Amino acid sequence: MGDTTTSLSSKVKMPLPNTFNGDKSKFTDWFRHVEIYWAFKDEATDKQKVLVTCQLMNEGPAGTWSAAYCARQIASANSKSKHAPSTYSWKDFVQALKETYAPINITGDAQARLRTLKQGTTLTDQFLITFTQIMSDAGYGLDVPRDTTEADHLIDLLRTNMNSRIVYTTEDTHQLHKSRDFDAYVKALKDVGKALESRNGGRVPAVAAYSSTSATQPPIPRYTPTRQQTAVPLTAPTVATDRKDSTGVTYGGQGQPMDLSRSKASKSDRCYNCRGTGHYSRDCPEPRVPRAQWVRNVYEDLNEEEKLEVTAKKDF
């Protein structure tokens, strides 16, 4: 009885990737599709991979590059005997291709894209596929270890950038508010997201229609330090301080002059710092009292007529 087993590639048709014209901003996505295509066509030889991929590069600067590369390979092959090993190397081809068209900082660019990738109206399945693809380009392995800062960071990105209704429902129903298991978190998001989208006619649910029992605001990422709140001490009502102008007139809190000259003239040996006599306040050996206390000491030494005159001032 003959072998009736057929390969998957003979049953399923995998379309060729789109063509590439040399636009470096589109290279990463285009080449990812090329790699997926050749992973599916695992029976292809290196020569087939190189020539077919060169054929996809038939426009713009990429057309010129691929034509020159293939011409060199063909010339090299013709210069060797029939028994010499093939000059077509897929590994060498990929290296040369990336040196020419890959962005200089693939990892940094991918990390920036990962931080800004928002779900919006994208279905959960597709969003998570895109997220994991960019995550791989950003230098994260597809197998993220549990209980690591790497897992914390990626989970926080999902919590921040995905539909909040899907995130909060997932955390509430699966008790994942403090999860540090990236794979389990992604699986739960996928299950809950598909269920909610199915109930919503195949669309991502509206955010405003949901209120979480665990949180009402987006979570604070664990990789961002929380800002410490500084307690503001309670203080007494502000009391305007006194000041003296160049003429020696002392002003009260609102700028009104308070004439203390008569008091100072009659009690010139009085110290208004310690309430003693025999020296001026500027020569007082005791610790300085607040200015408001100094003024109060002066006021207490006024006679009744002087006190009435001073207190009659509008802003005293």
Protein Blocks (a to p, Z undefined) as FASTA:
>chain_A
ZZfbdcfklmpccddddddehiaklmmmmmmmmmmmmmmmmmbcfklmmmmmmmmmmghj
llmmmmmmmmmmmmmmmmpcfkbccfbdfklmmmmmmmmmgcfblmlmmmmmmmmmcfkl
acfklmmmmmmmmmmmnopafbdcehifklmmmmmmmmmmmcfklmmmmmmmnopmlgcb
fklmmmmmmmmmmmmmmmnoopacdfklpccfkbcbdcddfklccddddddddddddddd
ddddfkopacdfkopacdfklmmmmmmmbcfklopahiafklpcbdcddfklmmmmmmmm
pcfklmmmmmmpmkZZ
